[in-house]
Structures are given as C-alpha cells and as structure tokens.
Amino acid sequence: MGNLKHVEHVAIAPKTTTFKRLKKYYGVRLAQHAAEMIPCLVNKTGHTDTYCDNKLCEALRRRFGTDGTKDVFV
C-alpha cells in the first residue's frame, strides 16, 4: 500500500459490501454514520481499528453470506 495514511485511518467506505450490508440490514444511511462505527468499536472494545474493522466485516459476512467480493489485505 503506497499511502500509509489509509492504514492509520480505518473507516468503512461507502462502496464496500460492509457499508451496503449496514445500510440494508441496519439502517445506516450516511457515510458519516458508517465512519463513526470503527472509532466507536475501538472505544468500546479496546481493540485496534483494523481489528474492529475486520471483525465487523467478518460478522456481517457470517450473518448474511458472501456475495463473491474479495477482501483487501494489508
């Protein structure tokens, strides 16, 4: 990854499957609301932002299945 700022600022991007699932199943409508989720999870759990992002993605995938999309690994 060329731009390390992306690693330092983990957020749920609006065009990801995670965002689409949050929107469809949990009513998250705005990108700003999705952007608040990872910092909130970090605060509540004490885990890193990358850990929380991965766990959220995997939990949604487990609950709602896979749609054939590929993960990005750093």
N, C-alpha and C positions, 0 to 999 in steps of 0.2 A: 504494500500500500504506500503510495507516494506521499500522501498528505497525512501526517500523523495527527493532525487536529481531529480527523474523523475517529481515531481511536480514543482520543481524550474526551470526546463529546458524543456519547452514545445516545441515540434517540430513535424513536420509531418513525420511520419515513412514511409519508402518506401513500406512496405507491407500492408498499410492501404487502405481502399476504397477511402479515400480523395486523397491520392497520385495517385492512379490508375485513378481517375477522372481528376485530374490536368494533368496527363500525356496524357490521351486520348483526352480530350477536349481542353486543353490549351497549350499543347506542352512542359510541364515541364518534362524534361528527366532525370535530375540528382537529386539525393538525396540532394546534396549540395544546389541546387536551391530551393528545397522544404523547406529545413531547414532555408533559408533566409526569407521565406514568413511571418512567425509569427512575428519575430522581426520587419520586415518592417511594418506590420499591426499595431503593438503596437506603433511604432514611428508615424505613420500617424494618428491613431485614438485616442491615449492616453488611450486606454483601456488596461486591463491586458492581458497577454499572454494566459491565459486559456480562457478568454472571446473571444479573437480573434480566437483562435483555434476552439472553439465551433461554433462561428458564421460562419466561413468558412466551416466547415463540414456541418452545417445545410443548408447553402445557396446552396452548391453543391447537397445535398440530395433533397432539394426542387426543384432545377432546373432539375436534372437528374433522380430523383426517388430513391427508395430504392432497395437494392439488397439482403435484408434479413440479413445483417450483424448486429451485436449487438454493442452498444456503451459501452465504459468503463467509469464508473463514479468514481470520487474521492470524 
